[in-house]
Amino acid sequence: MSRIFRKTLVAVVVVFGVAANATALLSAWLLHRHLTGEYVTTGRAIAMAIAAGSPDAMASGDDAAIQALIDEFLRIDGVGYIFVTDRLGQVVAHTFVPAMPASLASPPPSDPVRGGVAHPELPGLGDFLQVTAPILAGQAGSVSVGMDKAGIWRIMRGAVMGQEALMLAMLAVAVAVFYALVGGIARPLVALAGYAVKIRDHDFSATPPKTGDDEVGVLARAMESMAAQLSLLVSDLTRAVADTTRELENSLAHTRAIIDNLADGLLVLDADGLVTLHNPALLAMFDRAPEGLVGQAATASFPATLTDLAVTAGREGQATGTEVRLAGGGTGKAVATSVRLAGEDRQVAIILVRDITAEKEVDRMKTEFISTVSHELRTPLTSVLGFAKIIRRKFAEAVAPALAEAEPKAWRAAQQIRDNLDIIVAEGQRLTELVDDVLDIAKMESGRYEWDMAAMSLAEAAGHAVKAALPLATRKGLGLTCSMPPDLPRVLGDRDRLVQVFVNLIGNAVKFTTSGSVAVSAELFGPEIRATVRDTGCGIAPGDLERVFEKFKQAGDTLTEKPKGTGLGLPICRQIVERHGGRIWAESAPGQGSAFRFTLPVLAGSEALAACPLPLAPARAGQREDGQRRVLVVDDDEGVRRYLAALLTEAGYATAEARNGLEALALAVSWQPDCITMDLRMPGMDGKEAIRQLRRDGATRGIPIVVVSVASRREGAATGADAAVAKPVDQEALLATVRGLLEGHDTVEPRPCLIYSRDGARTVAQRYFLCPGEATALREEADLWRAVEGGFQGTVFVPATLGHDLDLDRLCAYPGVHVIIIPD
């Protein structure tokens, strides 16, 4: 018997069973309702008949006659009991043997004409349907007839049993008919199902069962046709799978060969940090054996840095890198990325490790080379450029006036000498700029560049650059304008480097513009400030807009045209802007001018910032009797020493020279200079050690020291010096620094300083540091008053904008306190 047949049979039985039971229940309910109605009618008829025949007996008190009357009705089928009560409710006659139940009572009928119906349940006797009728409208009493409900249930039971038997007979007939009809359908379907199973098992040689022309036959023939098509498809698919499997095996073998021969180490980790794949290069880098690594926690065999890197890559969703220590003391660069496997809801971390030990060594050598070249190039440039400027000035002041009345030949020679000196100075400055650009780009690329990041005003930096480039634009007859909103928010940046960006962009615009103007502007663009330097020059071809930001590359054909620079200005600008978190690009078209734009992120919660340059301290007494201040020049290069000595001597200072730190210490003690210029890189005792020795000795501790070196100002300040000037030396900067230090220092004991500024010491100029003692930055006015009231004696620097709200008279009244107002 098929499963379809069984299911259908069960369904037929269930349907017939539900229908039969429902019909039986409905019939029983209807029959019960009908019989109950008949019992009520019979009981009422009996009660009314007794009530009609008993008034005389009730009136005469003939209880025996009443008893005889009710006994005759007791023989009627269905009557269970009868009793009669008088008008007072006392039982006159009844049919109970031996006595009437005490629980049975007959209240007066509610309807004096028809009487009432009750359903008493008598213990030991059964359930009854009691009908009560009044005698003479209740004036003589009442008659109650109890109909036994057992007769109703007996009749209902017989009727239901007969109906159920009929239903069973009908069910048997239906099953027989169903079996005959369904059997002819189920047998072909069972055979067809067996044929379908063979097709499922790829037995396409099986033959379909024989069927007629009905729907089952149509289905069988359709399945036979489908089996033939599936046979072809499976054959083609099997052949394709075999080809794909072979190609996949070849591809996997190729990939495996690439991974095994990869120079970089490869490590694949699952989400739990377990190793799923590695290559021999990785094992060699960390000196690990291949046995047992797969499935093992990565932290058991490799540095925890790799696991942390994988976690970071999975969390951030992008590639991250870091350096790791390799076996044997080497250094590796690890880069991790997270990849979600196709068709699987899991991620793996792929880590590539490259041995950069050699690159590190090359980088170290490159840094040393840059340091050496910086010193070896800038030191002679200081002498050459410095002496050229001195000779040009001496020639203009002394020689040229003396030759004014000379013969024309001598006068022309003098003019030629002056022109040649101008060329020497100009080319020396150009060579200095070239050296600075080369060293800057090298330091930026090697990551050795020092950045002095602080909250600053981009408008102030642009204004400084415009002032510096204004003479150049004026000489070419170009207009140079700067348009900056006064409420531009601050940015976090290195002021000198951003000024350098503006100077480079403005210089390029002036250089390549023959007529018209150059405009500098800036605007707030969302969370960034976008600065623009626009010119009306010759423009740039579209193919050169990105090329100009490459090192040593310029727009145009440098083989047929003379280069107009080193090609390093714009690459340096890109390095600086990208280091500040921005980007730089050019917009231009030939003949339509150019616009160089760059963006910088706004400093969160910032407002406009005004610049606060630091003035020179006021002059103090304490000069020597001969009226000259002494300056000791310390440098291992004789040319630089002679140049600095000549420059300072011409400025009115007495000078002495020392070749190294040891000579400087001896002369500082014996000669007692008022100021010392110190080179840092010297044989024997270098400048850093010399400064430390000078600061330890009480006799030389208060001497101001100016570092004159190729080192940065930050490195110079770190030595304990009072100021720093970079080589090649700017004459005006050096003289102003020395003058400021000599006029701003006591020769007895350094005095401390308080710098009252909302942003700490950031507003103090970076070129000079005029406080010889300890400097303290104060942000709050309460801290300033607390310091001076606590006995502070020294110099207090106050910006003019803050001085308006400060009680300066009270501040100056404190003994030993000197106040300097810093102009805004």
Secondary structure, 3 states (H helix, E strand, C coil): CCHHHHHHHHHHHHHHHHHHHHHHHHHHHHHHHHHHHHHHHHHHHHHHHHHHHCHHHHHHCCHHHHHHHHHHHCCCCCEEEEEEEECCCCEEEECCCCCCCCCCCCCCCCCCCCCEEECCEECCCEEEEEEEEEECCCCCEEEEEEEECHHHHHHHHHHHHHHHHHHHHHHHHHHHHHHHHHHHHHHHHHHHHHHHHHHHCCCCCCCCCCCCCCHHHHHHHHHHHHHHHHHHHHHHHHHHHHHHHHHHHHHHHHHHHHHHCCCCEEEEECCCCEEEEECHHHHHHHCCCCCCCCCCEHHHCCCHHHHHHHHHHHHHCCCEEEEEECHHHCEEEEEEEEEECCCCCCEEEEEEEEECHHHHHHHHHHHHHHHHHHHHHHHHHHHHHHHHHHHHHHHHHHHHHHCCCCCHHHHHHHHHHHHHHHHHHHHHHHHHHHHHHHHHHHHHHHCCCCCCEEEECHHHHHHHHHHHHHHHHHHCCCEEEEECCCCCCCEEEEHHHHHHHHHHHHHHHHHCCCCCEEEEEEEEECCEEEEEEEECCCCCCHHHCCHHHCCCCCCCCCCCCCCCCCCCHHHHHHHHHHHCCCCEEEEECCCCCEEEEEEEEECCCCCCCCCCCCCCCCCCCCCCCCCCCEEEEECCCHHHHHHHHHHHHHCCCEEEEECCHHHHHHHHHHHCCCEEEECCCCCCCCHHHHHHHHHHCCCCCCCCEEEEECCCHHHHHHCCCCEEEECCCCHHHHHHHHHHHHHCCCCCCCCCEEEECCCHHHHCCCCCCCCCCCEEEECCHHHHHHHHHCCCCEEEEEEHHHHCCCCHHHHHCCCCEEEEEECC
